Amino acid sequence: MRMPPESETVEWKQSLGEWKEIVETCAAFATARGGTIYVGIIPAGDRLGVQIGHGTLEDLANKIAQNTNPRQTPSIVTSDHAGRTVIEVSVPASRFKPVYAFDRPYRRSGRTNQRLSIEDATHIYLSSRGLTWDQTPVEGATLADIDPAAVRRFLQVARTERQWDVRADTPVKQVLRQVGLLADNRVTVAAILLLGRNAQQFLPQAVLRCGRFKGTDAVHFLDMDAVQGNVIEQVERAMAFVKRNIRMGVEIRGLQREDVWEYPLDGLREALINAVCHRDYASTANVQIRIFDDRLELWNPGVLPDGMTVADLWKQHESRPRNQLVANAFFLIKYVEQFGTGIQRIVDDCRAHRKPEPGFEIHGQTFRAVFTPAAVVGEPLPPSELNPRQKMALDRVRLDGRVTRQEYVRLAGCSPATAKRDLSGLVSSGLLIRRRSGRNAWYQASGSPNEPNHEPDNQFPRNT
């Protein structure tokens, strides 16, 4: 009789001599979804059996309980087949996570037990208790580390922007309590980040690094700044750095002269606020702005919430702030509007300014947004340089609102390759925008409203 194959919830052990590995697997299973350990199974999956003496099961149970934290007391039973006894250790998922074995945290992943990093263990600990890291107290911090002037500025903006019904002369401690920035009368991570006199004294990782590089590689700096202070100040100082290091041109619209930035400033600011608000402050990495000749990158320590992919960002999705208190405070001062809409606001601003949509990707343990200026995609083509087929496509879009590549082939009487080249030229020139991808792709005029279920082609969507 063969046992179930090893998996995320099944482990085989050959003998009780592997009791330390059994304890580790109990911790790993308990941190994940639970599982069963079969003792007395050879690597091929056949029953070898174990010798059961007086107190054997009790001894194994004690070893598991004494060497796990929180203590695990799994169900331990035996089963017999053809005279061979197998011990079955059934481990339920723990309510409180992570579970430690021999003072080290473990989690089951696939068919292996993974030892957790301090950062991962911290995230799992907080998540299993319904907390976010910014709600935890800061060791050694007191009310004296809160900047009263920053509190007054915060109050003034919140009263103006959200009509927050709190008196302007409310004491500092009362303000912190009303925003939820105290935990058992202790100063929290969020309080230091938002209103601290010197946030980096307690949280040295809370630095926003800005760099303007020569060319397209992060080698030679032209300008740089390590922005410190509280996170509200950081947003404004970082935006000043961006303005100092990107180009501004002029457009004539009707009789009006209008300054046009290389990148959409409102969209960039929204992306920066998202990064500062949702970054992983347990990580030693920093939020970074990297400006190159052909792009602007925004690096944010921390991946997306469990179960969420980059493609999900382009759909309606629930908001799961990594830092709940920081997010609430940003809402009060109107740095954010509605939770879960930040990505759409960024994309909308890019389209409103006829800029390419940004690309998003997960790079290791970092979330990265990449903005490209219109000049990188292609300079606008004057009408005299459009071929007759392209002019026909624009006429169709004006009449019908859209055109597909298949329709273009029929209208122009050209090959699919020519249609692709012509349409790519119209997209590169900023006259059309591609929607969807593959066989479902279609094109519409720049600045037109997006279809609700538009999804990116890949992690770095391009208007091609």
Sequence and secondary structure as in RCSB ss.txt:
>XXXX:A:sequence
MRMPPESETVEWKQSLGEWKEIVETCAAFATARGGTIYVGIIPAGDRLGVQIGHGTLEDLANKIAQNTNPRQTPS
IVTSDHAGRTVIEVSVPASRFKPVYAFDRPYRRSGRTNQRLSIEDATHIYLSSRGLTWDQTPVEGATLADIDPAA
VRRFLQVARTERQWDVRADTPVKQVLRQVGLLADNRVTVAAILLLGRNAQQFLPQAVLRCGRFKGTDAVHFLDMD
AVQGNVIEQVERAMAFVKRNIRMGVEIRGLQREDVWEYPLDGLREALINAVCHRDYASTANVQIRIFDDRLELWN
PGVLPDGMTVADLWKQHESRPRNQLVANAFFLIKYVEQFGTGIQRIVDDCRAHRKPEPGFEIHGQTFRAVFTPAA
VVGEPLPPSELNPRQKMALDRVRLDGRVTRQEYVRLAGCSPATAKRDLSGLVSSGLLIRRRSGRNAWYQASGSPN
EPNHEPDNQFPRNT
>XXXX:A:secstr
      BTTEEEES GGGHHHHHHHHHHHHHTT EEEEESB TTS B      TTHHHHHHHHHHHTEES    E
EEEEEETTEEEEEEEE   SS  EEETTEEEEEETTEEEE  HHHHHHHHHHHTT  GGGSB TT  GGGB HHH
HHHHHHHHHHHH     TT  HHHHHHHHT EETTEEBHHHHHHHBS HHHH TT  EEEEEESTTSSSSEEEEE
EE S HHHHHHHHHHHHHHHS EEEEEETTEEEEEESS HHHHHHHHHHHHHHS TTSS  EEEEE SS EEEEE
ES   TT  TGGGGS      SSHHHHHHHHHTTS SSTT HHHHHHHHHHHTT    EEEEETTEEEEEE  HH
HH     GGGS HHHHHHHHHHHHHS EEHHHHHHHHT  HHHHHHHHHHHHHTTSEEEES GGG EEEETT   
 TT   SSSS    
